């Protein structure tokens, strides 16, 4: 199944990547490596991931990247997996998730 990264998620990934490289000197590439592995797996396993929330007829699932403690929030349709947001696992609140423009 095709994996699409929403623009907001791309921005969050870029910010996390920059932070990781500046603050994790012993493993500066770990975030990129784990993210690439996660995106590769999502096309096969997204439908089996735990449901994080149901909102306005949409089911949002969450995928934990265990080494970096980041979560990917995604929606699965028949045709694709759309990564909606990325959030750090250490935060007490999830990032704001936008399903479509205007929601």
Buried (B, 14 or more C-beta within 10 A) or exposed (E): BEBBBBEBBEEBBEEBBEEBBEEEEEEEEBBBEBBEEBBEEBEEBBEEBEEBEEEEEBBBBBBBBEEBEBBBBBBBEEEBBBBBBBBBEEEEEBBEBBBEEEE
